[in-house]
């Protein structure tokens, strides 16, 4: 009986180890600036950047990649909060599945290669009051 229980326990441990970390996870979150946080909703595919100030600058290497790099293929929408003032270098590089980007009024800086590989981007909404990035009447860039 002890051998059967031990075998069952080991089998269960192996199964748990094979489950992807995002399975059953509703969201992920962390810091991306001195006063900025990011959160990701797996149900909607939305990455949200909130808080005040500039995002950190990142690099294209794994060691200096943005904190959402491991889930980059799940990101479909990027929404940046109203008090964010700058998008960091390489922030959204390799986020190939992003189709929508929302840029608020206060964004005045987009870092080097921050948006360089958003190949599926179909909609960019720029807040009406943003004087740095012009938009037409629809809010699209």
N, C-alpha and C positions, 0 to 999 in steps of 0.2 A: 504494500500500500504506500509506503514512504517513497519507493522508487517511482511510482505512478504520479504522486503529487509533485515530486521533484522534477520529473519529466514535463509535467503540465506547466509548472512554474517557469522552467527554462524556455519552453515553447512560447509562453505568453510574453516573456521578456524579449525574445527574438522578434515577435510580431510588433511589439511596441517600438522597438528600435527601427523597424522598417517603415513606420508611419511617417510621412513628411511632416516637418515641424509646423507648417501652416495649416494642415488639415484640422478642422475644428476650431481654428483660431479666427476670431471675428475681426481682430485688428492687431496692428503693431505700432509702436511709437518710440520716440526718442528725441534727442536734442539735435539741432542743425544750425545753431547760432547762439550767441551769448544770451539772447532773450527769445530765441525761436525754438519751437518744437515742431515735430512732424508726426503725423499719424496716417495709418493706411487702413482702409476698410476693404477687406477681402471680398465682401459681398458685392460691393459696387465697383471695385477697382480704382477707388479714389485715394490719391495721395494729397494730404492737406498740410500746408505749411502755415503755422500761425505764430503770433507773437509780435515783437517789435524789433526792427533793425535789419541788418544784413545777414544773409546766410553765410556760412563758412564757405571758403573756396575749397574745392576738392581737386583730385588729380585722376588720371585715367588708370592708375595702378590699383591693384586690389587693396594694398595697404592704406591708401589715401582716398579710397572711393567713398561716395556718399553712404550714409547709414542704411538707406533703402536699396542698396545695390543687389542684395541677395533676393529681393522680390521684384526687381526691375521689370521682369517679363509679365508681371501681374498688373502693372500700373496702366490704366486706361485714361484716367483724367487726373490732371494736376490743378489743384485749386490753391492759390496763394492768398493769404489773409491781407486785409486792408492796411495793416501797419508794417508789413514787410517792405523794406526799401531796396533790397538788392538780392539778385539770384546769383549764387556762387558759381565759380568756374567749374565746369564738368558736372554740374548738379544733376542734370537729367540725361547725360550721355548714355547711350545704350538702352534707353527706355523706348525700345522700338514700337511697342504697342500703344503708346499714348496717342489718342485721337483728339483730345480736348485740353486746352491750356487756358487758365483764367489768370490774367495779369491785373492787379489792382491799381488804383490811382497813384500810390506812392512809390511804385517801382521806378527807379531812375538808373539802375545798373543791372546789366545782364553780363555775367562773367564769361570769360573765354570758353568756347565750346559747350556752354551750358545747355544749348538746345540743338546741338549739331547733328544728332542722329534721330531726331523725331520724324522719321520717314512717313509714319502713318497719321501725322497731325492733320486734321481736317477742319478744326475749329479753334480759333484763337479769339478770346474775348478780352479786350482791353478796356478798363474802366474809362468812362467818358471824361473824367477830370485829369487823366494822365497826359501831361504835356510833353513827356519825353518820347512816347511812342504814339504816333498818330493812328487814329482809327476812323473808319467811315461811320455812317449812321447806324449800322447794325451792330457795332461793337466788335467787328472782326478786324484784325490787323491788315 
